Amino acid sequence: MNVSFTRRGFRVREVVRKESDASLLLFTEGSGSLWAVARGLKRSRKRFPGSVRKLCLYEFLLRREKGGGFSLTGARLLKSYEELATRYEYYLASDYALEIVTKLYPENVDSRWIFRRLLCLLDHFSEKGRIPPALSWMEMSLLLDSGYFPRFDSCSSCGGGFSGDKVYMNKQNLSLLCNKCEKKGVFIVTDRNEVVAFFEFVRSDEVPHGDDFRLLAEKYGKVVRGAFLHRLGYLPRALKSLENIAS
């Protein structure tokens, strides 16, 4: 039995199958990323007005087929972020964000929380907000949703309490350790109060504004990105291009 349902989402990638058909990689709210066949995509203006474009939020009408897989039978435009494509750095940052959420949230994984954060990020970029702190917020959000969260009151290795605010942070998983458990070359020295403040900012439902978060993101952004890329397992092309521009 074919089951139809709707999901808000974005088109991430398109592969042309025939003259008017295409397979689309979608990132959806609630169902993660999935491939759907859009028959008549280039021909049917009624079902796909204006085609299905990148950097646009849609309400997708999807159908699960008997033999498995999905068909896209309609798409209604809800909001366009296409103006970001006219500003290269914002386009790269948006493309990077869409790629990483698609990679980390496969089909049938609950993506509602991170989808809301993705919308906040794109709204932030539309308002010409700062890119590096916003990406740190997004990367840390993805780590949190993957189970990365340091213990602030005790060492993650021995379980003992911290003597003072000086702690060591593991570069790969952001766990905090005491001075007895630190190992040179693997950890960075940091201030526990700053780490707590940074994580409180990250847990905000919107991209934090203001100099307090910007300064913390500048200090911890590299180690957060290192831990995130370790979790992701590769360096996305859009991020590499973005870092080349920054350097």
C-alpha positions as CSV (number, residue, x, y, z in Angstrom):
1,M,0.0,0.0,0.0
2,N,1.4,3.4,-1.0
3,V,1.4,5.9,1.8
4,S,1.4,9.7,1.2
5,F,2.6,12.2,3.7
6,T,4.0,15.8,3.9
7,R,7.3,17.1,5.3
8,R,8.9,20.5,5.3
9,G,12.4,20.3,3.9
10,F,15.1,21.4,1.5
11,R,16.4,20.1,-1.7
12,V,20.1,19.3,-1.2
13,R,21.0,17.6,-4.5
14,E,19.5,16.7,-7.9
15,V,20.4,13.9,-10.3
16,V,18.7,14.0,-13.6
17,R,17.2,10.6,-14.6
18,K,15.4,11.3,-17.8
19,E,14.5,14.4,-19.8
20,S,11.9,15.5,-17.3
21,D,12.5,13.2,-14.3
22,A,15.0,13.6,-11.5
23,S,16.1,12.0,-8.2
24,L,16.3,14.5,-5.4
25,L,18.1,14.3,-2.1
26,L,16.0,16.0,0.5
27,F,16.6,17.0,4.1
28,T,13.2,16.9,5.8
29,E,11.8,17.8,9.2
30,G,11.1,14.6,11.1
31,S,12.3,12.0,8.6
32,G,16.0,13.0,8.1
33,S,17.5,12.9,4.6
34,L,16.0,10.7,1.9
35,W,16.1,10.3,-1.9
36,A,12.9,10.8,-3.8
37,V,12.0,10.4,-7.5
38,A,10.3,13.4,-8.9
39,R,8.6,12.3,-12.1
40,G,7.8,15.2,-14.5
41,L,9.9,17.6,-12.4
42,K,10.9,19.7,-15.4
43,R,7.5,19.5,-17.1
44,S,4.7,19.8,-14.5
45,R,4.3,23.4,-13.4
46,K,1.2,22.4,-11.4
47,R,2.9,20.0,-9.1
48,F,6.3,21.6,-9.2
49,P,5.9,25.4,-9.8
50,G,9.3,26.9,-10.5
51,S,10.9,23.4,-10.2
52,V,12.5,22.5,-6.8
53,R,15.3,24.8,-6.1
54,K,18.2,24.8,-3.7
55,L,18.1,27.1,-0.6
56,C,14.3,27.1,-0.6
57,L,12.1,25.8,2.2
58,Y,9.3,23.6,0.8
59,E,6.4,21.6,2.0
60,F,7.0,18.3,0.1
61,L,4.2,15.8,-0.7
62,L,5.9,12.4,-0.6
63,R,4.7,8.9,-1.3
64,R,6.3,5.7,0.0
65,E,6.3,3.1,-2.8
66,K,5.4,-0.5,-2.3
67,G,8.9,-1.7,-3.3
68,G,10.6,0.8,-1.1
69,G,11.9,4.2,-1.8
70,F,9.9,7.5,-2.2
71,S,8.3,9.5,-4.9
72,L,7.9,13.3,-4.7
73,T,4.5,14.1,-6.0
74,G,4.3,17.8,-5.2
75,A,6.2,20.7,-3.6
76,R,4.9,24.0,-2.3
77,L,7.3,26.9,-1.7
78,L,7.2,28.2,1.8
79,K,10.3,30.5,2.0
80,S,13.2,31.3,-0.2
81,Y,16.7,31.8,1.0
82,E,18.1,32.2,-2.5
83,E,19.4,35.7,-1.8
84,L,22.2,33.9,0.1
85,A,23.5,32.6,-3.2
86,T,24.4,36.2,-4.2
87,R,26.9,36.4,-1.3
88,Y,29.5,33.8,-1.8
89,E,30.6,33.3,1.8
90,Y,27.0,33.0,3.0
91,Y,26.3,30.6,0.2
92,L,29.2,28.4,1.2
93,A,28.2,28.5,4.9
94,S,24.6,27.5,4.0
95,D,25.7,24.8,1.7
96,Y,28.0,23.4,4.4
97,A,25.2,23.4,6.9
98,L,22.9,21.6,4.6
99,E,25.5,19.0,3.8
100,I,26.4,18.2,7.4
101,V,22.8,17.8,8.6
102,T,22.1,15.6,5.6
103,K,25.1,13.4,6.4
104,L,24.4,13.0,10.1
105,Y,20.6,12.5,9.9
106,P,19.8,9.6,7.5
107,E,16.3,8.4,6.7
108,N,13.9,7.9,9.6
109,V,16.1,9.6,12.1
110,D,14.2,12.2,14.1
111,S,15.5,15.5,12.7
112,R,13.0,18.0,14.1
113,W,15.2,19.6,16.7
114,I,18.2,20.1,14.3
115,F,15.8,21.2,11.5
116,R,14.6,24.1,13.7
117,R,18.2,25.1,14.3
118,L,18.9,24.9,10.6
119,L,16.1,27.4,10.0
120,C,17.5,29.7,12.7
121,L,20.9,29.5,11.1
122,L,19.6,30.4,7.6
123,D,17.5,33.3,9.1
124,H,20.7,34.5,10.8
125,F,22.6,34.5,7.5
126,S,19.7,36.3,5.8
127,E,20.1,39.0,8.3
128,K,23.8,39.2,7.5
129,G,24.8,37.8,10.8
130,R,28.4,36.8,11.6
131,I,29.3,33.5,10.0
132,P,32.0,31.9,12.2
133,P,30.2,32.1,15.6
134,A,27.0,30.9,13.9
135,L,28.7,27.8,12.4
136,S,30.3,27.1,15.8
137,W,26.8,27.2,17.3
138,M,25.6,24.8,14.6
139,E,28.5,22.4,14.9
140,M,28.3,22.3,18.6
141,S,24.5,21.7,18.4
142,L,25.2,18.7,16.1
143,L,27.7,17.3,18.6
144,L,25.2,17.7,21.5
145,D,22.6,15.9,19.5
146,S,25.1,13.1,18.9
147,G,25.7,12.6,22.6
148,Y,28.7,14.8,23.1
149,F,28.3,16.7,26.4
150,P,31.1,17.3,29.0
151,R,30.7,16.8,32.7
152,F,31.3,20.2,34.3
153,D,31.5,19.0,37.9
154,S,34.0,16.2,37.7
155,C,36.8,14.7,35.6
156,S,35.4,12.5,32.8
157,S,38.3,10.1,33.3
158,C,38.8,9.5,37.1
159,G,35.5,11.0,38.3
160,G,37.2,13.2,40.8
161,G,36.4,16.8,41.4
162,F,38.3,19.8,39.9
163,S,40.6,21.8,42.1
164,G,40.0,25.3,40.9
165,D,38.7,26.4,37.5
166,K,41.7,25.3,35.4
167,V,40.8,22.1,33.5
168,Y,41.9,20.3,30.4
169,M,39.7,19.7,27.3
170,N,40.0,16.7,25.0
171,K,40.3,17.9,21.5
172,Q,38.5,14.9,20.0
173,N,35.4,14.7,22.2
174,L,35.5,17.9,24.3
175,S,35.5,16.0,27.6
176,L,37.0,17.8,30.6
177,L,39.8,16.3,32.7
178,C,41.6,17.2,35.8
179,N,45.4,18.0,35.9
180,K,46.1,14.4,37.1
181,C,44.5,12.9,34.0
182,E,45.7,15.2,31.2
183,K,48.0,14.0,28.5
184,K,50.2,16.4,26.6
185,G,49.4,16.8,22.9
186,V,45.8,15.6,23.3
187,F,44.3,18.3,25.5
188,I,44.1,22.1,25.7
189,V,44.2,24.1,28.9
190,T,41.0,26.0,29.5
191,D,38.8,27.7,32.1
192,R,35.9,25.7,33.4
193,N,33.6,28.7,33.8
194,E,34.2,29.8,30.2
195,V,33.3,26.3,29.0
196,V,30.1,26.3,31.0
197,A,29.2,29.8,29.6
198,F,30.0,28.6,26.0
199,F,27.7,25.6,26.4
200,E,24.9,27.6,27.8
201,F,25.1,29.9,24.8
202,V,25.1,26.9,22.4
203,R,22.0,25.5,24.1
204,S,20.1,28.6,23.2
205,D,17.2,28.0,20.7
206,E,18.5,30.8,18.4
207,V,21.9,31.8,17.1
208,P,23.4,33.8,20.0
209,H,24.2,37.5,19.3
210,G,26.5,39.8,21.1
211,D,30.2,40.0,21.9
212,D,30.2,37.6,24.8
213,F,29.4,34.6,22.6
214,R,31.5,35.9,19.7
215,L,34.6,36.0,21.9
216,L,33.9,32.5,23.3
217,A,33.3,31.2,19.8
218,E,36.6,32.7,18.6
219,K,38.4,31.0,21.5
220,Y,36.7,27.6,21.3
221,G,35.7,27.5,17.6
222,K,38.7,25.7,16.3
223,V,38.6,22.9,18.9
224,V,34.8,22.5,18.4
225,R,35.3,22.2,14.6
226,G,38.1,19.7,15.2
227,A,35.9,17.5,17.3
228,F,33.0,17.9,14.9
229,L,35.1,17.0,11.8
230,H,36.4,14.0,13.8
231,R,32.8,13.0,14.3
232,L,31.9,13.7,10.7
233,G,34.9,11.8,9.3
234,Y,35.8,14.0,6.3
235,L,36.3,17.7,5.3
236,P,33.3,19.1,3.4
237,R,34.3,20.9,0.2
238,A,32.2,24.0,1.1
239,L,33.9,24.3,4.4
240,K,37.3,24.0,2.8
241,S,36.4,26.8,0.3
242,L,35.1,28.9,3.2
243,E,38.3,28.5,5.2
244,N,40.4,29.4,2.2
245,I,38.5,32.7,1.9
246,A,39.0,33.4,5.6
247,S,42.7,32.8,5.4
